[in-house]
Amino acid sequence: MLKILFDHMHGWARVSFFLAPLAIMGEALLDLQQPTLMASIVDVGLAKKDMTYVWHTAILMAVIAIAAFALGAICNAFSSYAALKMGQNLRTHLLAISLADRDPQALKPETLKPETLITRITNDVTQMQTLVSMLTRGLVRSPMLLFGGIVMSIIVSPRLSWIILIALPILAIYIYVIVRRSLPLYTAMQGQVDVMNRIMSENLTGAKTIKAYVLEDHQLTQFNTENRNLQTISQRAVLATVTLAPLIMLVLNLAVVAALAYGGNLAISRTITTGEIMAFVNYMIQITTAMTNTVNLITTFSRAITSSARVNAVLAEEAGTEASGTLPAPAGSTIQFEHVNFGFSQSRPILDDINLTVPSGQWLGIIGSTGSGKTTLIALLTRLYEHYQGNITVGGTDIQQITLPALHKKITVALQDSLLFSGTVAHNLSYGAPQATPTQLASGVAIARATEFVGTNYDAPVEEAGKNFSGGQRQRLNLARAIIPDPDILVMDDATSAVDQETNTEIQDALVKARRNRTTIIISQRVPNIMDCDQIIVMQNGQITARGTHTELVKSSPFYAQLVQTQLGGDYID
C-alpha cells in the first residue's frame, strides 16, 4: 500500500509527504502543554494570588495556541498537495495501463473491464488520497495526543492513572474486533459498486435498445435489485462500526466522572491539587478526542486498505500491457501473414492458419460472412491484439519489433464503429495528424464527402460520442480522420456501411484517385466496394477460403458468386 503511494509521489509531493507529519507532531506537542500550563495557573498563580504569573502563563498559552494553529495550517497545505499530486499521478497511471492493454474484451482481466476500472480510477483513488491525508495528519496527531495524553496524565497525577489503564485496554480490544468485522464488508461494498457501474453503463449506452423492446420496467427491476444489494451491504458495513464512537465516548466519559469523583476525595484530603485534577480531566478530554478521531481513522483506513488492494490489482496488470518493439517503421509497405493463428482458446480459434501477402501499393479487398475473422485480422496487423501464433511482417519487418507509435503512424484504420470525441470537428480530424494544415483537413474532408455538412467550419462543436451527427456523417468524419495523416497503409473496416450508395460510390472514386498505388485494405460486405481491388480474399470460419480478382472469384468461389448475384444481379456473373 505504501509502495503505491511513494511510487506516485515525486519531487515536492514526496517532500511534502514527509514535512506534513513533522508539522503536525509540533502541533500535537504544543497542544499537550496546555493542560499543564492551565494547572500551574490554578495551583501557582491563583493559589498565591500572583496575577503577574497568571498573565505571563496566559500569554504563553496564547502564543502556543497560535503556533499550534500555524503548524496545523502548514500540515494541511503539505498534506493536501501530496494527496492531490499522488491522486493525479495514480489516475494517469491507471488509465495508461488500461489504454495499453492489448487483450480482446473477452480475455481482459476483471480489473481492466470498464465498469470496475471506472470505480477504481475515481472512487478508489479518492480513498487513496484520503489515506495520504490520514497518514500525514490524523495518523500522526491522534496517536500522539492519545499516548501523549496518557503519559502526561500519569506524570501530572499518578494516583488517577489507574482509571486510564483500565479504560484503554477495554477500548483497544473492542476496536480490534470491529476492524476485523468491518474490513471484509467494505471490500464487498466496493465490489457491489462495480456491479452498479456496469448496470448503469449498460442502461445508459443501450437506452435505444431498451426503449425499442419496451424493457424499461425489466431494467429498472434489475437496477433496483442490485441497488438494494448495495444498500444492504453498505448498511452492514456501517452497522459494524456504528457502536464504536458512542462506546468510546461512554467509556471515557465514565472515566472522567470517576476521575472527578475520586480526585475530589483526594483533593479534600489534600493528596492532590485542584490544578492537577483539572489537568488530568483535560488530558482525558484530549484522549477522548484522539480516540474518537482514531475510530474515524480506522473506518477510513478500512476503506483505504480495500481501495489500495483494488488499485494494486490494476497495477499488477501493467507487466502484461508493456508493448515490445524498438525499431522504426520500415520504408516498404508489403504486408505478409505466415501461418497466423489466433483465438480466445485453443478449442475456439478465430483465425486458422492465415497465409496472405499484400504487395506494396496493392489494394486488398476482404469479404466474408459475419464472424469470419475479418476485423480480427486487422486487429492483429495493428497490434491491437498481440497473443497470436505465426508471423506478421510489414515491409519485411516483424510488427512485434516495430514500436507502436511508428506502426500506427504507418497504418491508420477507419472503423465501422465511428466514435467521435467531444470537442470540435478540427479536434477530431487531427487525431492522427496534430499538425495538419487547413488544406490537409479540407482534402481529407473532401475525399470522405463530408464537405456538404461540415463546410469549412472546422470549429463546429462535436457533442459526446458525436451524437449531434447522423451515423453516416460520423462514418465520413471518421474516414476523413484516417485519410488526413496520409498513411502508407490505409485500412477501411466497413467504414462506409452507414453511408448511402450514391455517396459511397463517390467516396470510392475519390479514394482511387487519392491513393493510386498506395497500399489500401478494404473490408466490406458490399461487393462494389471491393470488386476493383487488385486482390480479394474470401473469409469463412476464420479461414481464407478463396482469393483472386473479382473476375476469378466469380468463377472459383460459390460464396462470392452468390454475393455478387444477390447484390448486383446476374449480369455480373456471366
N, C-alpha and C positions, 0 to 999 in steps of 0.2 A: 504493500500500500504506500509506504513512504517512498519507495523507489519510483513509483508512478509520479508522485508529487515532485520529487527532486529532478527527475528526467525532463519535466515540463516547466521548470523554472530556471531561467538563465539570467546572468548579469545582475542588474539591480533587483530583480524579482527574488533571486535567491538571497541576496544581501538583506533585503527587507524581511525575508522569512526568518532570518536569524536575529535581526535587530529588534523586531517586534517583541519577542519574548523577553529580551533584556529590559525593554522599556516597561513592560507590564510587571516584571519582577520588581523593578524600582517602585512602581505604583503600589504593589501589594505590601512591600516592606514599609513604605511610608504610612499606609493605612493601618498597619499593625501597631504603629507607635501611638495612635490617637487615644485608645482607651487608657494606656499607662499615663499619658500626659493629663488626661481628664482626672484620673485618680490622684495624681500629685496636686492638682488644683484643689481638690476637696480635702485631702489629708494634710497638705502643707499650707497652701495659700489661705483657704477658708478657715482651717482649724486654727491657724496662727494669726488670722486676720491681716495677712500680708498681701495687700492689693497690688503692690508692685510685682510680686511673684505671680499673682493671678494674671495680670495684664501681660507680662512677659511670656508666660506659658501660653496664654490665649493667642498672642501674636504668632508664636512659634507653631501652634496648631493650625492657624490660618495659612501660614507660609507652607507648611507641609501639605495641607489640602490643595493649595494652588499648584504646588509642584506635582502632586499626585495626578491632578487634573491634566496638566501639561503632558506628563508621561503617558497617561491613558490615551490622550488625543494622538500623540506620536505613534503609539502602538497601533491604534485603529488605522492610521494612514498607511503605515508599513504593511499591516496585515491585509488591508483591502487591496493594496497594489499587488502584493504577492498572490493573493487569491484570484484576482481578475486576470493577471497575466498567465497564471497557471491554467485557468479555465480556457482562455483564448488559445493557448498553445495546444492544450489537450483536445479541444474540439476540432482544431485544424488537423491534428494528427489522426484522430479517429475517422474524419471524413476522407482524408488522404488514403487511409487503409482501405476504406470502402470503395473509393474510386479506382484503386489499383488492383482490386480483386479481379482475377481473370476466370473465375469459375462460372459455369452456367447457373442460372437461377435454381435449378433442381439440385445442384451439388453445393450450393452455398451453405456454409455452416450456419446454425441458428443465430449466432452472434452477429452475422453480417446481413441478415434479412432486414428489409426496410422497416418493418413495424417495430422490431426490437432495437434497431440501430438508432432510430429517431429518439426513442426514450433514453438510450444510453448517452447520446450526444447532448441532449438537453437536460433532462431531469437528473440523470446520474452524475453528469459533470457538475451541475449546480450543487449537488450533495458533496462532491469532492471539494468544491470551492468553500462550502460551509465548513468542511473538515479543516481546510487550511486556516481559516479564521479561528476555528476552535483550537487548533494546535498552537497557534501563535498568541492567543489571548486567554480564552476560557480554560484550556487545559493547563495553563501555567498559573493564572491568577487564582482560580478556585482551589486547587490543591495547596498553593502557598498560603492562602487565607485559612484554609482548613487546618493544615498541620501547624502553620504559624500561630493560629489562634489557640490550638491545643497546647503548644509549647508555652506560649505567653500566659495562658490561663493557669498552667501549672506553676510557672515562675511567680506570678502575681499572688496566687492563693493556692498553695499545695493542699490545704485542708479541704478545699472544694473540688479538687481534681478528680476524685473518685466518681463524681457524678458523670463526667465526660467519659471516663474509662469504662463505665457500664453502658452508656447510651450508644457510643460509636460502634462497638462490635456487633450489637444487635442490628444496627442500620447497615453495616457492611455486608453481613450475611444476607439480609433481605435484598439488597441491591444486586448482589451476585445472582441470586435466584431469578430475579426479574429479568436481568440481562440475558441469561440463558434461555428464558422462555420467549423473550421478545425478538431476538435476532432471527430465528427461522421464520417468524411471522412477517417481518419486514422484507425478508427475501422473497417470500411467497407473494407479498403485496406488489413488489416491483415486477414480478413475472406476470401478474394479472394486468398490470398497467400495459405491458407489451401486447397482451391479448386485446385489450380495449383499443389500443392504437391500430392494430391490424383490422379490427372490425370497422372502426371509424373510417380508416383509409379506403377499405373496400366499398363502404356505403357511399362515400363522397365521390370516388372516382367512377363508381358504377351506377350513379344516380339515374342515368337514362335507361339503363337496362332494368333497374328495379321498377321504374315507373312503367316501362313498356310491358312488363309481366305482372303489374299490379302486386308487387311484393312488399309494399311499404309496411303492412302490418307484420308480415313474417320477419322482415329485417329489424323492425322495432322490437319485436318479441325476443329475437336473438340478442339484440343490443341490451335490452333490459335485463335479460338473464345474466349476461356477463357483468353488467353494471352492478347488479345485486351481489354477484360473487365478489367483486372488488370492494363493495361496501362492507360485506361480511368479513372479508379478510382484513380490511383496514380497521374495522371495529375491534376485531380480536387483537390486532397489534396494539391499538390504543389502550384497550382494556387491560392488556398485560402490564402496562406501565402506569395506569391511571391512579393507582393507590400509592405510588411511590412518593410523590411530592407531599401529599397530605400526611402520610405516615412520618416522613422526616420532620415536618412541622410539628406534628403531635409529640413525637418523642423528644425533640429538642425544646419545645415549649414546656413540657413536663420537667425537663432538666433545668430550665430557667426557674420554674416555680420551686423546684427542690433547692436550687442554689439560693434563692431569696429566703426560703423558709429556714434552711439550715444555716445559711450565712447570717441571717438576722439573729439567730440564737447565739452564734459565735461573736457577733458584734456587741450584743448586750453584755456578754461575758468579757468583752474587750480582748478577745483572742485574735480577731482581725478587725481592720478598719472599714469604715463605710466606703471609702475610696476603693479599697480592694474589692469589695462586693460589686461596686459599680463597674470597675474594670473587668471583673470576671463575667458579669452579665453582658457587657458589651462584646467581650470576646465570644461569648455564647451566641450572641446575635450574628456576629461575623461568621462563626462556624455554621449557624443555621442557614445563612445566605449562601455560603460556599457549598453546603450540602445540597441545597435546592438547585443551585446552578449546576452542580455536578450531575444531578438527576437529568436535567435538560441536556447536558453534555452526553450523558450515557445514551439517551434516546437518539440524539443526533449522531452519535458515534455508531450506534447500531445500524442506522440507515446508511451512514457513510461506508461502513465495512461492506455492507451488501452492494452498494454502488461501486465501490472500488473493485470488488470481485467481478462485477459485470463489465466494468471498463477494462479490467485486466484481461478478460476473456477475449475482447476485441483486439487488444494489443498483441495477444498471443498469436493471432492470425496473421500478423504482419510478415512473418518469415515466409508464409505461403503466397504472399502477394508481391514479393520483390521480383521485378521483371529483369530477365537476363538480357544480354546484348551490349556490346561495346563498339560495334562497327558503324560507320556512316552508311547511308543508303547507297547502293551501287548505281552506276550510271545506266545500266541496261534495265529493261522492263519485262523481260521474259519471265513468265510465271510457270512453275513446274510443281506438280504434286506427284510424289512417288510412293505408292503403296500406303496411302494415308488411311488410317482407321481411327474412328472416334465414337464414343458413346458414353452414356451415364453409367453403364455397367457392361461387362463382357457379354452378358446374355441379351442385351438390348442395344445393338450397335446402331448408330445414326448414319455414319459413313462407313462403307465397307470396301476396302482396297481401291481407293480412288487413285487413278493414274491419269494425269492431264498435263498437257503442255500448251501454253498460250504464248506464241512468239511475240516479241516486242513489236508494237504497232498494230497488232491484230485486234479485231473486235470479236468477243466471245459472247454468244447468247446461251443462256441456261433456262431450260423449261422443264417442267415435270409436275407430278402430282403433289398435292398438299402433303407436307410432312416427309418429303423425299430427301431432305438434307441440303436444299439449295442455299438457304440463308446460313446454315451451319458451315458450309464450305467457305463462305466469305468471312465468317467469324474466325475461322482458323487462319485464313490468309492475313487478316489484320491483327492476329494475336489477341482477339477478344477472349478466346478460349485457348489454353496452352497445353492441356494434358491430352495429347494425341500421340498416336504411333505413326511412324513413317517420316518422310522428309518433305518440307515445303521450301522452295527457294524463289527468290526474286532477283533477277539479274545475275543468277548463278550463286548467290549468297544465301545461306540458310537464314530464314527470317528470325530464328532464335538468336542469331549473332548480331542482328541489327537492333540498334536502340529503338525504343518505342516512338520517341518523337520523330526520329528520322523515317521510320517506317510509315507513320501516319501522315507525314508530310508528302511522302511519295504516293501514298494510296489514300484517296478520300472516298467516302461511301455516302450515298444518298439512300436513306432507308425508307421503307413504306410507312413506318411509324414516324411521321414528320413532326417531331417535338420542337416547338419554338419556346424560347425563354422570354420572360417578361423583360421589357426594355424598349428598344426601338428596332425598326427594320434594319437599320445600318448595323446595330449591335449584333443582331442575329446573322446577318450576311457575312460579317467579318470574323466569325468564329475561327475559320480555318486560315484566315489571312488578315491579322490585325492591322497591318499596314496598307491594306488595299486602298487604292485611289478611287475617287468617284467614277472615273472612267471604267475601272475594273468592275466596280459594283454594277454599273449600268450594263456592261457587257454580259455579266452573269444573269442579271435580271431579264435581259432581252432574250437570251438563249432559252431560259426557262419559261418564257412567255408570261412573266409576272408584271410587265410594264403596265398592262391595262388596269390593274388595281393598285399598284404601288406608285406608278408615275416616276417622278424624280424626288418625291418626298420621303427620303430615307430616314428622316427623323420622326416618321409616323409611329405612334405607340403600338407596342405589341403587349397584349394582356397575358396573364398567366396561361401557359401552355398554348398560346396563340388562339385563344377561344374567340377573339374578335375577327378571325378569318375562317373561311369555309375549309372543308377537308382538302379540296382540290387546290385552293390558294396556299394552304400550309405546305402541301407537297411541292408546289412550284417554288416557294421560297426556300424550302429545304434543298431542292435540286440546285437552285442558284447558289446556295451556300457551299455546296460541294464543287461547283464549277469554278467559282471565283479564284480559289488558290491555284488553278491551272495545274492539277497534279499530273504526274507521269502516268498514273493508273487511276481511272475513274470507274467506280462501281455503282451501278444503279439497281437496287434491290426492290423491284416493284414500285419504283419511285414515282410513277405516274398512274397508279392504279385507280386513284380517285379523280383523275382528270378526264374530261370528255374526249371522245375520239378525235374530233377535229383539232382541238388544241394539242392533243397527244401527238398527232401527225406532224404538226408544226414544230413541236419540240424535237422530235426525232430528226427532222430535216435540218434544223439548226445545229443539233449535236453532230451530225455527219459532217457538216461544213466546218464546225469549230474544232473537231477532234479527228480529222482525217489523219490516218497513220499514227494515231496515239492509242495506246493500249486502253481498251474500254470493255467492261463486262456489264452485260445487261441481263438481269434476272426478271422474267416476266411471265405472266400467264397469257399474255396477248401475243399471238403469232406475228402480227405485223411489226411489233417492236423488235423482233429478233431475226426476222426472215432474211434481212440483208447482211447479217453478220458473216464474217469470214469463216467462223466455225460455230456450230451449235451442238450442245450436248443435251441429251435427254436423261433425266434422273428419275429413278423409281426405287423406292425402298432402300435409299442410301447408296445406290449403285448407279454408275453411268451405264445405261443400257443401250445407248446409241450415240453416235457422233458423226458430224459431217456438215455439209452445207444444207441449205433449205431444200434444194432440188434432190440431193442424195437422201435426205431423211424422209422425204415424202414417199420414196420408193422402199427404203430399208426399215423404217420404224412404223409399225402399225399404230402405236400410241400417238406419234407425231402426226401421222396422216389423218387420224381421227380428229385431232385438234384442228388441223387445217380445214378438214371437211366441215366441222361444226362451226368454226369461226368465219371462214372465208368462202365456203361453198365448193362445189365440185370442180369448178374451173381451175382452181389452183392445184388440184390433184393430177389432172390429166396432162 
